[in-house]
Amino acid sequence: MTESPVFLLTPRRFEDARGWFSETYSQASMAKFGVNETFVQDNQSFSRQTGTVRGIHFQRSPHAQAKLVRCVRGSLIDYAVDLRRQSPTFGRWVSVRLSADGGEQLYIPVGFGHAFATLEPDVEIAYKVTDVYAPDCDGGVRWNDPKLAIEWPLPASGAVLSDKDAVLPTLDELDVDFAYDGRPLLPLAV
């Protein structure tokens, strides 16, 4: 089990003259990290423009989701925000660069918001989730909430946002009660 509830992993790639092969998910390997959840759905999104920000998203119970996130085209900065009110790290975040070339993956458990910002045009992200999408459980935190003070790598033109993401509530307005498991958010071991 990892010390931090959010962690980075990089699956091994086997390369030859043709390219490479990688096992991007293994239930047995994830169990070694203390992840025993069952992933039930795979999602993928495409972002055309550099500086596209998606998030900060989560789902409430009874359809709360853990995520295993990877970039399959281009590169992005991925964020996990602690939304467990009893956590000493409530409102803090970690970020990491994910790229198709590097093959890195970020595990984000239930109780954390997820967001990313694209670093180049035509970026694709894929992620596994532990529960189905449920619109009535959908939630989020405003991407630019000053209380979070997230450092977004944006171009001079600013963030490219959906109408929905632009008006999400602030951390202070958020109505969530995710359980705290005794593990505070720690810096990512890169």
N, C-alpha and C positions, 0 to 999 in steps of 0.2 A: 504494500500500500504506500502511496506517496504521502509526503508530509503535508503538501498543499492540496486542497480540493481541485484546483485547476492546474493542469500540467501539460507540458509539451513533450511530444514523442516524434521520432523520425524513423519510420519503418526502413529497414534495410533494402537497398536496391542491388539487384544482381545484373551487372552490365556485361555486354559483349558487343560485337561489331554491329548487331542489329538494333541495339538500343538497350533497354533495361526492363526488368520485371520486378514488381514489388507486391508483397502481401499487405494491402492497405488496412485490413481489419482481420483480427483473429480473436475470437472470444477467449481462448486460453491465454493469449498474450495479455489481453486487457485485464483478465482476472489477476495476473501477477501485479498489476498496478492498483488492485482493489476495486476494479470496476466490474461488477457482476450483473449490471443491468442488461436487459435485452433491447436491442435497437429494433424498431418496428417500421421505420420509414426512412427513405433516403430523399434528400432535397438537393436541388442545384439551382443556382441563380447566375445570371449573366449581367454584367454592368458595362455599358458602352463607354462611359466617360471616366477619365481620371478624376479623383476627388469625389466619387460617388460614396455616400455614407448610407449604410443600411443599419438601422438599429437606434437605440438599444432595445432589443426585444427579449421577451420571455413568455412562458405560459404559466398560469396559475393552476393549482390543484382543481379538479382531479386529473388534469391532463398536463401537469408540469413535465418539462422535457430536459433531459441531459442531452448534450450534443458532442459529436466528434467531428471537427471541422478541418477541411483541407482545401487548399487552392489548387485547382486543376488546370488553370490557364492564367498566365500573368503573375501578378503579385499584389499583396494587400497587407495592411496592418489589421490584425484581429484583436478584439478587446473582450475581456470578461470583467463584469462589474458585480461586486458582492452586494446582493440585495437581501441578505439575511439580517434582519433588524437586531438580533441579539449578538451578532458577530462583532468582535472588536474592530474588524476591518470593514464594517458596513459602509458602503459608498466608495470604497477604494477599488481600484482597477489595476489590471495587468494588461500588457499588450505584447504582441510578438509579430514579426514579419513572417508571413506564410507565402511560399511561392511554389509554382508548378515545378520549377527546376530543383528546388530543395526537398520537396516532398514532406515537409513538416506537417504535423497535425496538432490541434489543440483540443484537449478534453475539457468541457465546461459542464459541471454538474448542475442539477436542479438547485435553484436558489441564486443563480447568477444571470445577469442580463448579458446578451451577446450583441456585438456590433462589429462592423468592419468599415475600412475606408480603402478604396482602390488606389494603387500607386501608378497605374498606367491604364490606357484604354483596353477595352475588350477583356475584362477579367471574369473568370468563372470560379465559383466557390461551390463545393459539394459538402454536405454534412449529413451524418446519420443522427436520428433523434429517437428517444426512448418512448415517445407517445405520439399519437396522431395529432395533426393540426386541429384545434378546436377553437373556432372564432369567439365563442363566449368566454374562453379562458385566456385569450390573447391579451398581452399587456406590453408596456414599454415605458422607457424613461427618455426624456428629451436629450438628444445627442449633445447639445451645447449647454447643459445645465452648469452654471458657474460653480455650484457646490462640488461637482465631480471634477471640474478642471481637467478634462481629458485633452491631451495633446494630439490633435488631429493633423496629419500630414497633408494639408490641402494646397491646391494650386492657388494662385492669386485671384482667380475667379470665384473661389469659395466652394462650399459643399454643394453637391448635387443630391437633392433629397426628394423623397415622396411627400405628398401633402400630409399623409398620416404621420410620418416621422417628424415633420416640422412642428406638430402641435401636441406631441406626447406630454404627459405631466412631468413636472420636475421631481427630483428625489423626495423633497419635502411633501409633495402632493400625492405621492405614491401610496396605494393601499395594497400592500402585500404582507404576508406573514410566513415566509419560508423558514423552515426549521434550521437551526444552527447545530452542526454536528461536532462542535468542539475543535474544529480545524480552521484557524484563521487563514485568510488569503495571504500567500507568501509570494515573493518575487519568483518569476519563472526561472528555472535552471535551463539555460540555453546552451 
